[in-house]
Amino acid sequence: MKSDRTISVITGDGIGPEIMNATLRVLEALDCALHFEFVEAGLVALERHGDLLPAATMDSIRRHGVALKGPLTTPVGKGFRSINVTLRERFDLYANVRPVISIPGTRARYDDVDIITVRENTEGAYLAADSTISEDGSRAESKMVITRKGSERVTRYAFELARREGRRKVTLVHKANILKTVSGLFLDVAREMAARYPDIACEEMIVDATCMKLVMDPQQFDVIVTTNLFGDIISDLCAGLVGGLGLAPGANIGRDAAIFEAVHGSAPDIAGRQVANPCALLLAAVQMLSYLGLPDAAQRLRSGIVATIGAGDRTTPDLGGGGTTDGFADAIIDRIRNG
């Protein structure tokens, strides 16, 4: 199947240009008729346009409905709001989908992890409602907001994903024993949703116990669904199980738009040195291809990544190799073209 889709491409800050260039070259080798419109966000956009998220960038994403995004830097201590949070809110990207899977050849502590974390992406603690700080700086407050609508749609997404992907179980992660109202509402709604999917096993787990069990026995988990803050923490913990954020992609899914990204930061300390691992963005591109209805291309890309890491062919230093970002991409391209 061929696609004739235009993707909004946000190159990103720091190592963003290097890993994005590598990723786009690999995508072009797949020959699946994707077109790219380059737009700006982050520090580059601030310097050139005086805005972290220019209107032209937002219009492009709105027009095409799909974006591939490199890591962005939000200036610290200057009153700027998180770019990622703003994008999620503007496009109502309510489900943050972060899969991790063990790949032979990495320096991971486990070799049989396969977990998808589905994180509510638009409310909870990150909404930062009614945030205040006292004049003397001695007291800060921020309201956490959970809604039935937000809980329903993210838990529905998790169960539909489990059914679509042939997953065996969904774990509802909460802190309703302490946060009885906000986490309690999420859990009540999640239980109601679980009852609509009798073919999918469901369990409930308090967030702190979840973190302990993920470290001790991650194989017991399959799909995890939870609220914004918990999902952010848990998904990074899961990334650590398979080798780190360099192997952790993320998809932000809404009704009318989707943004696919590398979960890690912009790593300005290694920018321009050609040592950055492009796998997180490449794996995000795998998610994007599946979203676009191109499963064969997605599988070819994933297989190329896995085979290259397994062979240790031109892999970057974080994977134990001595290769460069571009060399790593070349190795994947060779495998894609040679089948």
Solvent accessible surface area in square Angstrom, and as a share of the most:
residue,aa,sasa,rsa
1,M,171,0.76
2,K,132,0.56
3,S,9,0.06
4,D,116,0.60
5,R,89,0.32
6,T,41,0.24
7,I,0,0.00
8,S,0,0.00
9,V,0,0.00
10,I,0,0.00
11,T,40,0.23
12,G,8,0.08
13,D,8,0.04
14,G,28,0.27
15,I,8,0.04
16,G,0,0.00
17,P,66,0.42
18,E,23,0.10
19,I,0,0.00
20,M,3,0.01
21,N,71,0.36
22,A,0,0.00
23,T,0,0.00
24,L,14,0.07
25,R,69,0.25
26,V,0,0.00
27,L,3,0.02
28,E,111,0.50
29,A,12,0.10
30,L,4,0.02
31,D,100,0.52
32,C,8,0.05
33,A,43,0.34
34,L,22,0.11
35,H,94,0.42
36,F,43,0.18
37,E,54,0.24
38,F,127,0.53
39,V,19,0.11
40,E,45,0.20
41,A,3,0.02
42,G,0,0.00
43,L,60,0.30
44,V,51,0.29
45,A,0,0.00
46,L,47,0.23
47,E,144,0.65
48,R,169,0.62
49,H,110,0.49
50,G,59,0.57
51,D,65,0.34
52,L,17,0.08
53,L,17,0.09
54,P,14,0.09
55,A,73,0.57
56,A,72,0.56
57,T,2,0.01
58,M,8,0.04
59,D,69,0.36
60,S,1,0.00
61,I,0,0.00
62,R,141,0.51
63,R,144,0.53
64,H,39,0.17
65,G,11,0.11
66,V,1,0.01
67,A,0,0.00
68,L,0,0.00
69,K,5,0.02
70,G,0,0.00
71,P,3,0.02
72,L,22,0.11
73,T,41,0.24
74,T,35,0.20
75,P,17,0.11
76,V,138,0.79
77,G,79,0.76
78,K,149,0.63
79,G,82,0.79
80,F,79,0.33
81,R,114,0.41
82,S,43,0.28
83,I,3,0.02
84,N,46,0.24
85,V,25,0.14
86,T,17,0.10
87,L,3,0.01
88,R,17,0.06
89,E,60,0.27
90,R,145,0.53
91,F,21,0.09
92,D,60,0.31
93,L,1,0.00
94,Y,36,0.14
95,A,0,0.00
96,N,0,0.00
97,V,9,0.05
98,R,19,0.07
99,P,25,0.15
100,V,5,0.03
101,I,68,0.35
102,S,19,0.12
103,I,8,0.04
104,P,95,0.60
105,G,46,0.45
106,T,25,0.15
107,R,174,0.64
108,A,27,0.21
109,R,219,0.80
110,Y,56,0.21
111,D,127,0.66
112,D,82,0.42
113,V,2,0.01
114,D,58,0.30
115,I,1,0.00
116,I,12,0.06
117,T,1,0.01
118,V,0,0.00
119,R,2,0.01
120,E,3,0.01
121,N,5,0.02
122,T,21,0.12
123,E,16,0.07
124,G,2,0.02
125,A,31,0.24
126,Y,65,0.25
127,L,59,0.30
128,A,47,0.36
129,A,21,0.16
130,D,100,0.52
131,S,65,0.42
132,T,83,0.48
133,I,122,0.62
134,S,43,0.28
135,E,187,0.84
136,D,112,0.58
137,G,48,0.46
138,S,92,0.59
139,R,155,0.57
140,A,76,0.59
141,E,86,0.38
142,S,70,0.45
143,K,105,0.44
144,M,65,0.29
145,V,42,0.24
146,I,19,0.10
147,T,53,0.31
148,R,106,0.39
149,K,138,0.58
150,G,2,0.02
151,S,1,0.01
152,E,43,0.19
153,R,42,0.15
154,V,0,0.00
155,T,0,0.00
156,R,92,0.34
157,Y,42,0.16
158,A,0,0.00
159,F,0,0.00
160,E,67,0.30
161,L,8,0.04
162,A,0,0.00
163,R,110,0.40
164,R,146,0.53
165,E,102,0.46
166,G,68,0.65
167,R,49,0.18
168,R,132,0.48
169,K,35,0.15
170,V,0,0.00
171,T,0,0.00
172,L,1,0.00
173,V,0,0.00
174,H,16,0.07
175,K,40,0.17
176,A,18,0.14
177,N,64,0.33
178,I,113,0.57
179,L,63,0.31
180,K,144,0.61
181,T,111,0.65
182,V,31,0.18
183,S,4,0.03
184,G,11,0.10
185,L,54,0.27
186,F,1,0.00
187,L,8,0.04
188,D,68,0.35
189,V,1,0.00
190,A,0,0.00
191,R,115,0.42
192,E,80,0.36
193,M,2,0.01
194,A,16,0.12
195,A,81,0.63
196,R,132,0.48
197,Y,14,0.05
198,P,121,0.76
199,D,90,0.46
200,I,14,0.07
201,A,56,0.44
202,C,55,0.33
203,E,49,0.22
204,E,78,0.35
205,M,16,0.07
206,I,55,0.28
207,V,18,0.10
208,D,83,0.43
209,A,32,0.25
210,T,0,0.00
211,C,32,0.19
212,M,105,0.47
213,K,69,0.29
214,L,0,0.00
215,V,81,0.47
216,M,139,0.62
217,D,63,0.33
218,P,0,0.00
219,Q,68,0.30
220,Q,53,0.23
221,F,3,0.01
222,D,2,0.01
223,V,0,0.00
224,I,0,0.00
225,V,0,0.00
226,T,0,0.00
227,T,15,0.09
228,N,3,0.02
229,L,62,0.31
230,F,27,0.11
231,G,0,0.00
232,D,36,0.19
233,I,94,0.48
234,I,0,0.00
235,S,4,0.03
236,D,60,0.31
237,L,45,0.22
238,C,1,0.01
239,A,0,0.00
240,G,44,0.42
241,L,12,0.06
242,V,1,0.01
243,G,41,0.39
244,G,21,0.20
245,L,62,0.31
246,G,20,0.19
247,L,7,0.04
248,A,5,0.04
249,P,4,0.03
250,G,0,0.00
251,A,3,0.03
252,N,3,0.02
253,I,15,0.08
254,G,6,0.06
255,R,214,0.78
256,D,104,0.54
257,A,4,0.03
258,A,0,0.00
259,I,2,0.01
260,F,2,0.01
261,E,5,0.02
262,A,4,0.03
263,V,29,0.17
264,H,25,0.11
265,G,48,0.46
266,S,11,0.07
267,A,32,0.25
268,P,101,0.64
269,D,113,0.59
270,I,45,0.23
271,A,38,0.29
272,G,65,0.62
273,R,146,0.53
274,Q,50,0.22
275,V,41,0.24
276,A,3,0.02
277,N,11,0.06
278,P,0,0.00
279,C,0,0.00
280,A,0,0.00
281,L,0,0.00
282,L,0,0.00
283,L,6,0.03
284,A,0,0.00
285,A,0,0.00
286,V,9,0.05
287,Q,26,0.12
288,M,0,0.00
289,L,0,0.00
290,S,63,0.40
291,Y,93,0.36
292,L,18,0.09
293,G,27,0.26
294,L,4,0.02
295,P,84,0.53
296,D,102,0.53
297,A,9,0.07
298,A,5,0.04
299,Q,104,0.46
300,R,106,0.39
301,L,0,0.00
302,R,60,0.22
303,S,52,0.34
304,G,4,0.04
305,I,0,0.00
306,V,50,0.29
307,A,48,0.38
308,T,0,0.00
309,I,3,0.01
310,G,45,0.43
311,A,66,0.51
312,G,45,0.44
313,D,35,0.18
314,R,98,0.36
315,T,3,0.02
316,T,0,0.00
317,P,62,0.39
318,D,73,0.38
319,L,16,0.08
320,G,47,0.45
321,G,25,0.24
322,G,81,0.78
323,G,13,0.13
324,T,63,0.36
325,T,0,0.00
326,D,46,0.24
327,G,14,0.13
328,F,0,0.00
329,A,0,0.00
330,D,52,0.27
331,A,0,0.00
332,I,0,0.00
333,I,12,0.06
334,D,58,0.30
335,R,67,0.24
336,I,12,0.06
337,R,171,0.63
338,N,127,0.65
339,G,103,0.99
